[in-house]
Amino acid sequence: MALTEYRDFADAYAQLGRFLDNVYQQKRSHSALGYLTPTEFEATYHTRLLSTVVVP
């Protein structure tokens, strides 16, 4: 991950959401999630949930 320089604290704070969306959710794997990214874990969860739905 490349380091980013910020003008000041306010600039860094303003870009926090971008970091969370682009890096933390999409790229960083989490041991608590079986070493999947949060996005991958959520997709797997929804796939499993849909495969257990019983249609009468």
HELIX and SHEET records of a PDB file:
HELIX    1   1 PHE A    9  ALA A   14  1                                   6    
HELIX    2   2 LEU A   16  PHE A   19  1                                   4    
HELIX    3   3 LEU A   20  TYR A   24  3                                   5    
HELIX    4   4 SER A   31  LEU A   33  5                                   3    
HELIX    5   5 PRO A   38  SER A   51  1                                  14    
END                                                                             
